[in-house]
Amino acid sequence: MNLSEKHNEWNQVLDEVAKLINPSYYQSFISPLKFFKIENNKLILLAPSDMVRKHVETRYLSQIETAIYNIYQDRYHVEILTEAKESAPVMNELAIDRFQPTNNQFNTDYTFENFIIAESNRLAFTACSEAVNRPGDINPLYLFGSVGVGKTHLLHAIGNEIIKKEPWKKVRYIEMTSFLNEFVYTVRQSSRQALESFKLKFQSYDTLLIDDIQFLNSGADKTQEEFFSLFNFLYQRKSQIVIASDRPSYELPIHERLKSRFTKGVQANIQPPSEDLRINILKKYSQIYGLQLDEISLNYISKNILGDIRYLLGALNDILLFKKAYNYFVVPYDKVKEVVDSRCETRRKTSDLTQETLIDMICEFYNQSRKDVMGKSRRNEYIIPRHLCMYLLHHIFDLNKTLIGRIFDCKHTTVLNGIHNIEKKMEIDKKIQEVINTVRFQFDLI
């Protein structure tokens, strides 16, 4: 649909934007915008004042562009102009003072109060608390650990705590893939103004919370350069930067100068949950869900639903649905066992381990392409997953080293060294232990 011919349907875009942001902010900043024209794949809007224009450019541009795409299935770069200043209305001061774009950005269930502390995550929890109480003092804060150990929970908890204590502060949580997509789209506009707007937006944050930094690929030089510039700007300005990853910073597939920046602050490793922590998590969330499960039920869930914390919470959601469906006041142990056993049986039925799927899983864990892992490059980010594949093919499929060598197009001695390397690293490298256990659990081998 051609927007220049259908500008009267701008209201559809407004309706779509209204779904994406807080209603009070929509009324103050989005509703006053007027459609002006389309020019060179650019949609131009008019704002009633510079204040409205700046707020929208800084905080809502991506939502507007997303809404346009959702409706018209076409990409338009949005540019906002200011109407004649003498006719611009005075903004409601109360609305401006209370304006906070992150109020609906953070998951309200992810708070410090709801985070269960144990030895495996105590350092990370303490560091995150310090990032709130003494922002910029430990900068950057780098959290790392395998999936489902609470990294995202802590990032959201920081955001929730800051806007509760200091609601005027600008805080942003963003996944690295979203940052990359936004930057790539901005660059494709071939507009200096769009790129400057992108930079100013991210430079304006008091606290920037970045999830899944491992997706910042070493091949994207321009993106890394922009991220490096942003990092330095925020660091020098004493803005708090918190980064989460599935691996330590030295394993990231990024340029060395960025790795060195990450080592300046605090690096906190979050270990997989212990048995006690798993039980405490189940107790906490069974209370939140109103399940009030007994000790026998909690222990059965913990011992049979292995893997990360998400598996545990998924089992509780199954039990909660069972409770609602059959109108139980308290779900008895035999019914809990029935639900848990059903979930385990479903996992067993859907598990289909082959040599190919095993290799693909390892590539996914380490965010590397199959081509690189199966290749001959000696870069560390490829060697570890390559050796892990060799180790697991040998121990799970009982393949001899000569056959594994044929799969990887290498010598028998190379496979022998690779397996030995993993066996040696397993004793000290928690991530390798986690990956091996996760693979074995995923396919019902433990």
C-alpha positions in Angstrom: 0.0 0.0 0.0 1.4 3.4 -1.0 1.5 5.7 2.0 1.7 8.9 0.0 -1.7 8.0 -1.5 -3.1 6.7 1.7 -1.9 9.4 4.2 -5.4 9.6 5.6 -4.9 6.2 7.0 -2.2 7.5 9.4 -4.6 6.7 12.2 -4.0 3.0 11.6 -0.3 3.6 12.4 -1.3 5.6 15.5 -3.5 2.7 16.7 -0.6 0.3 16.2 1.8 2.6 18.1 -0.7 2.8 20.9 -0.3 -1.0 21.4 3.5 -0.6 21.9 3.8 2.2 24.5 2.3 3.5 27.7 -1.1 5.2 27.1 -0.2 8.4 29.0 3.0 8.8 26.9 1.0 8.1 23.7 -1.4 10.9 24.5 1.4 13.4 25.4 3.9 12.6 22.6 2.5 10.5 19.8 -1.1 11.7 19.4 -0.1 15.3 18.6 2.0 14.1 15.6 0.6 14.9 12.1 1.3 13.1 8.8 3.0 15.5 6.4 4.3 13.6 3.3 6.3 10.8 1.8 9.6 11.6 0.2 12.3 9.2 -1.1 11.1 6.3 1.1 11.0 8.7 4.0 7.8 9.4 6.0 7.8 12.9 7.3 5.8 13.9 10.3 5.1 17.3 12.0 5.4 17.8 15.7 3.8 20.7 17.5 7.0 21.7 19.4 10.7 21.0 19.5 10.2 19.3 22.9 7.7 16.8 21.4 10.0 16.2 18.4 13.1 15.6 20.5 11.2 13.2 22.9 9.8 11.2 20.0 13.1 11.1 18.1 15.0 9.9 21.2 12.5 7.4 22.6 9.8 6.4 20.2 11.1 6.4 16.6 11.7 2.7 16.5 8.1 2.0 17.7 6.7 4.2 15.0 8.8 2.6 12.3 7.8 -0.9 13.6 4.1 0.1 13.5 4.4 1.3 9.9 6.0 -2.0 8.9 3.4 -4.1 10.8 0.6 -2.4 8.8 2.1 -1.8 5.4 4.8 -4.4 5.3 7.3 -1.9 4.0 10.2 0.0 5.6 10.0 3.8 5.9 12.5 5.9 7.7 10.6 8.4 9.9 11.7 12.1 10.0 10.1 14.6 12.3 9.9 18.3 11.6 8.6 21.0 14.0 5.7 23.2 13.1 5.9 27.0 13.4 7.3 27.6 16.8 5.1 30.5 17.5 2.1 28.2 17.3 3.5 25.4 19.3 1.4 24.7 22.4 3.0 24.6 25.9 3.6 21.1 27.1 2.0 19.9 30.3 4.9 20.1 32.8 3.5 17.2 34.9 3.5 14.9 31.9 7.2 15.9 31.1 8.3 15.4 34.7 6.7 12.0 34.9 7.9 10.9 31.5 9.9 7.7 31.8 10.2 5.5 28.7 11.4 2.5 30.7 8.4 2.2 33.0 6.8 -0.5 30.8 10.1 -1.9 29.5 11.1 -4.1 32.4 9.5 -7.4 33.5 7.9 -6.6 36.8 8.4 -10.2 38.0 12.2 -9.8 37.7 13.1 -8.0 40.8 15.8 -8.3 43.4 13.2 -9.4 45.9 12.2 -12.3 43.7 15.8 -13.4 43.0 16.8 -16.4 45.0 20.4 -16.0 46.3 22.8 -18.9 46.7 26.5 -19.4 46.6 26.3 -19.9 42.8 25.0 -16.4 42.2 25.8 -14.4 45.3 28.7 -12.4 43.7 26.6 -11.5 40.7 23.7 -10.4 42.9 25.9 -8.2 45.1 27.6 -6.7 42.0 24.2 -5.8 40.5 23.1 -4.2 43.8 26.2 -2.1 43.8 25.5 -1.1 40.2 22.2 0.4 41.5 23.6 2.0 44.7 27.0 3.2 43.3 26.5 3.5 39.5 29.7 3.8 37.5 31.9 2.6 40.3 32.2 -1.0 39.0 32.1 -0.3 35.3 31.4 -2.3 33.2 29.7 -5.1 35.2 30.0 -8.3 33.1 27.7 -11.2 34.0 28.3 -14.6 32.4 26.9 -18.1 32.8 24.9 -20.7 30.8 21.3 -20.3 29.8 18.6 -20.1 32.5 20.8 -19.1 35.5 19.3 -15.7 36.1 21.3 -13.2 34.0 18.3 -11.6 32.3 16.4 -11.6 35.7 19.3 -9.5 37.2 19.4 -7.1 34.3 15.7 -6.4 34.6 16.0 -6.2 38.4 18.6 -3.4 38.0 16.2 -1.6 35.7 13.2 -2.0 38.0 15.2 -0.9 41.0 16.6 2.2 39.4 13.3 3.5 38.1 11.7 2.8 41.4 14.3 4.8 43.3 15.2 7.4 40.6 12.4 7.5 38.1 13.9 10.5 36.2 16.9 8.4 35.1 17.1 7.0 31.6 17.6 3.3 31.7 17.6 0.9 28.7 17.6 -2.9 28.4 18.4 -4.2 25.0 19.3 -7.6 23.6 22.4 -7.5 21.3 20.4 -8.8 18.3 18.0 -5.9 18.7 20.9 -3.4 18.8 22.4 -5.0 15.7 19.1 -4.9 13.8 18.5 -1.3 14.8 22.0 -0.2 13.8 21.9 -2.1 10.4 18.5 -0.6 9.6 19.8 2.9 10.5 22.9 2.5 8.3 20.8 1.4 5.4 18.9 4.7 5.5 22.1 6.4 4.2 21.1 9.4 6.3 23.6 11.3 8.4 20.6 12.6 10.5 19.3 9.0 11.2 22.8 7.8 12.3 23.3 10.8 14.5 19.9 10.2 16.1 20.8 6.6 16.7 24.1 7.7 18.4 22.5 10.4 20.5 19.8 8.1 21.7 22.2 5.5 23.1 24.6 8.1 24.4 21.8 9.6 26.5 21.3 6.6 28.8 22.3 6.8 32.5 22.3 3.0 32.6 22.6 0.6 29.6 21.8 -3.1 30.2 23.0 -5.3 27.3 21.9 -8.9 27.1 23.5 -11.7 25.0 26.7 -9.7 24.0 28.0 -13.0 22.4 26.0 -12.1 19.3 28.2 -9.2 18.5 30.1 -10.9 15.7 33.7 -10.3 15.0 33.0 -10.1 11.3 30.7 -7.0 11.7 33.5 -4.4 11.8 31.3 -1.4 11.4 28.9 -2.5 14.1 31.8 -3.2 16.5 33.3 0.2 15.8 30.0 1.9 16.6 29.6 -0.2 19.8 33.1 0.5 20.8 32.5 4.2 20.4 29.3 4.0 22.4 30.9 2.0 25.1 33.8 4.5 25.5 31.4 7.5 25.6 29.2 6.0 28.3 32.2 4.8 30.2 33.9 8.2 30.3 30.6 9.8 31.2 30.3 7.4 34.2 27.1 5.9 32.9 26.6 2.4 34.3 27.1 -0.4 31.8 26.0 -3.9 32.6 26.6 -6.7 30.1 25.4 -10.3 30.1 26.8 -13.2 28.2 26.8 -17.0 28.0 30.6 -17.1 28.2 33.5 -15.3 29.8 34.7 -12.2 27.9 37.9 -13.8 26.7 35.8 -16.3 24.7 33.8 -13.7 22.9 34.1 -13.6 19.1 35.0 -9.9 19.1 38.0 -7.6 18.6 40.7 -7.6 21.3 40.3 -3.9 22.1 36.6 -4.5 23.1 37.5 -7.6 25.2 40.1 -5.5 27.1 37.4 -2.9 27.9 35.2 -5.6 29.5 38.0 -6.6 31.9 38.2 -3.1 33.5 35.2 -3.7 35.7 33.8 -6.7 37.6 33.2 -10.1 35.9 30.8 -12.3 37.8 30.3 -15.9 36.9 26.8 -17.3 37.7 27.1 -21.1 38.2 24.3 -23.6 37.4 21.8 -23.9 40.3 22.6 -26.3 43.1 20.1 -28.8 44.4 19.3 -26.4 47.4 18.8 -23.5 45.1 16.5 -25.5 42.8 14.4 -26.4 45.8 14.3 -22.8 47.0 13.3 -21.5 43.6 10.5 -24.1 43.4 9.3 -23.0 46.9 9.3 -19.4 46.0 7.5 -19.7 42.7 5.0 -22.3 43.9 4.0 -19.6 46.5 3.9 -16.9 43.8 1.7 -19.1 41.7 -0.5 -20.1 44.6 0.4 -23.8 44.4 1.6 -24.4 48.0 3.2 -27.7 47.0 4.5 -30.0 49.8 8.1 -31.0 50.2 7.7 -34.4 48.6 6.3 -32.8 45.4 9.0 -30.1 45.3 11.8 -32.7 45.7 10.2 -34.9 42.9 10.1 -31.9 40.5 13.7 -30.9 41.3 15.1 -34.4 40.8 13.2 -35.2 37.6 13.1 -31.9 35.8 16.8 -31.3 35.0 18.4 -28.6 33.0 18.1 -24.9 33.7 15.7 -22.9 35.8 13.3 -22.4 32.9 12.6 -26.1 32.9 11.6 -25.9 36.6 9.3 -22.9 36.0 7.8 -24.7 33.0 6.9 -27.7 35.1 5.2 -25.3 37.7 3.2 -23.8 34.9 2.0 -27.2 33.8 1.0 -28.0 37.4 -0.8 -24.6 37.7 -2.8 -25.3 34.6 -3.6 -28.8 35.9 -4.8 -27.2 39.2 -7.1 -24.7 37.3 -8.4 -27.3 34.9 -9.5 -29.7 37.7 -10.3 -27.1 40.3 -7.9 -28.4 42.9 -7.3 -26.3 46.0 -4.0 -28.1 46.5 -2.5 -30.4 43.9 -1.7 -33.7 45.6 1.6 -35.5 45.1 0.3 -38.2 42.8 -1.0 -35.6 40.4 2.2 -33.6 40.5 4.1 -36.9 39.7 1.7 -37.5 36.8 2.3 -34.0 35.4 6.1 -34.3 35.8 6.3 -37.8 34.3 4.2 -36.6 31.4 6.6 -33.7 30.7 9.6 -36.1 30.9 7.9 -38.6 28.6 7.2 -35.9 26.1 10.8 -34.8 26.1 11.9 -38.4 25.6 9.6 -38.8 22.6 10.8 -35.6 20.9 14.4 -36.4 21.5 16.1 -37.6 18.3 19.8 -37.6 18.7 21.9 -38.1 15.6 25.5 -37.2 15.0 24.4 -34.3 12.8 22.0 -32.9 15.5 24.7 -33.2 18.1 27.2 -31.2 16.1 24.5 -28.6 15.3 23.7 -28.3 19.1 27.3 -27.6 19.9 27.6 -25.0 17.2 24.4 -23.3 18.6 25.7 -23.4 22.2 28.9 -21.5 21.1 27.2 -19.3 18.5 29.5 -20.5 15.7 28.7 -21.7 12.2 28.9 -25.4 11.4 31.3 -24.5 8.6 33.8 -22.9 11.0 33.5 -25.6 13.6 34.0 -28.3 11.0 36.9 -26.4 9.3 40.6 -26.2 10.1 40.9 -22.7 11.6 43.0 -22.6 14.8 41.0 -19.7 16.3 40.1 -20.5 19.9 36.4 -19.8 19.4 36.3 -22.7 16.9 38.7 -25.1 18.6 36.7 -25.6 21.8 33.4 -26.5 20.1 35.2 -28.6 17.6 36.9 -30.6 20.3 33.7 -30.9 22.2 32.0 -32.4 19.1 34.9 -35.0 18.9 34.6 -35.8 22.6 30.8 -36.3 22.5 30.9 -38.3 19.3 33.4 -40.6 20.9 31.6 -41.0 24.3 27.9 -40.9 23.2 28.1 -42.7 19.8 31.2 -44.7 20.7 32.8 -43.7 17.4 36.5 -44.6 17.1 39.0 -41.8 16.6 39.7 -42.7 13.0 36.0 -42.4 12.0 35.8 -39.1 13.8 38.9 -37.9 11.9 37.1 -38.7 8.7 34.1 -36.6 9.8 36.4 -33.6 10.6 38.9 -34.3 7.8 41.8 -34.6 10.2 44.3 -37.1 11.5 43.7 -39.6 14.2 46.2 -37.9 16.4 44.3 -34.6 16.1 41.1 -36.3 17.4 43.1 -37.9 20.2 44.5 -34.5 21.2 41.0 -32.9 21.0 39.4 -35.4 23.2 42.2 -35.2 25.7 41.9 -31.4 25.6 38.3 -31.6 26.7 38.9 -34.1 29.4 41.6 -31.8 30.8 39.4 -28.7 30.6 36.4 -30.4 32.1 38.0 -30.4 35.5 38.3 -26.6 35.6 35.9 -25.2 32.9 32.3 -25.0 34.2 30.9 -24.1 30.9 32.2 -27.3 29.2 30.7 -29.3 32.0 27.4 -27.5 31.6 27.3 -28.1 27.8 28.1 -31.8 28.1 25.4 -32.2 30.8 22.9 -30.2 28.8 23.5 -32.3 25.7 23.2 -35.6 27.6 20.0 -34.4 29.4 18.5 -33.0 26.2 18.6 -36.4 24.7 17.7 -38.4 27.8 21.2 -39.8 28.3 21.3 -38.9 32.1 
